[in-house]
């Protein structure tokens, strides 16, 4: 990777190794020599078999985890601690269960020192933008899985992060809700084009949403083994784009490579 | 089952028990009385005793004393439990150092402390409050400790990504989590506060429900003992209803199915 490319990238991982100390005293290498650059305004999806370290890579970019080797640069400067420019949408429920939907969205502004009345007014705006205007006083357990993801999305986006990290955010949702959420995400994203790093195991979802699809090999010591550009025009509608011929061609090509890795992943999982 | 039907059956249980108690203590069966009234009294005498307590008003003073002792024990014990629980959960080294002593103190049957507390604090309310505190403290302490330790890692990571400082984490994440665990043990800790007060009174005091029962027992006034027990049971039920109301208000955010005790 050239110096210039690194400087222009929102997120740039170079030669990143991630390893964990095992309870038995050994060292487990989750990710080996991963290099990846996400340009500002680019939507990149990472796809790979279960347990390949996709989420680990995201945690590296978020600064929640430090790499064993390699460098992480955010807009050209090395990441030392938590990535303050990034918003993170987690796979599991990450809302504060003791706060209402409105309070959950407002908290991201309040921590930044914005006075509560203003934070709440803007939170209300964001809730209606994700279609939950009437649900502000509900607690998370009173909302459906899809609604909770909407609140989560508003909670992250209200802080206007320059980088959006998403860890299988729509994983637990049913197929219809996933499509609706995907379209909502594209709508919100197209408004100001943040750099997005989107982790998923669903290849169709990855192609439909992103500009680039990155494939990871099966773990342990997972590597990045493929990088495809998605030539589909924007704006896209997820259910329509899946009928496109280019979509099918790309899907077939990528799946050819991915399938081998998925099979390998299963074999390794069974061997353990 | 319909609500009215349920209530009817519940009342029936009470009526049958009372009638059985009355019959067996008053009328001879097969030549002799099965439950000698000297040991079991009878519902009429017990009711008369309760009525006379309330009519003369002597009971209010005792109820008041027990209530004050329970409240003080609960409040002080809870504050101590929350503070120490928080402290230990955030300072693993301190927690590890004190761990065996906490276990030892908690293993001790608290009743044996009553005489020493009477010695230290006298026969007034404070020896009972102290006994209640030793009971309440550990329940609250363990729950708060657990609550802080078991904050969801995802919620914590999310809070940090949302830019929370260490202080904000305390306020928005650890504190609510710890409080929710404390409130979920509210019934138990309030119950133990009352137990501490009554047991303390029973073992040496000049007022309170425990004192009343102990006095009646001292003169073999079984009707008085039973009357004291009934008043005590009603007292605990009223407190429990109040706790349930408080809990409903404070824990609205929690799904109904997921109740911890």
Interface residues (C-beta under 8 A of the other chain):
Chain A: X62 X64 X82 X84 X86 X87 X88 X90 X92 X93 X94 X95 X96 X97 X98 X99 X100 X107 X108 X111 X112 X139 X140 X141 X155 X156 X159
Chain B: X152 X154 X155 X157 X158 X159 X160 X161 X162 X163 X164 X165 X168 X172 X173 X176 X177 X180 X252 X253 X254 X255
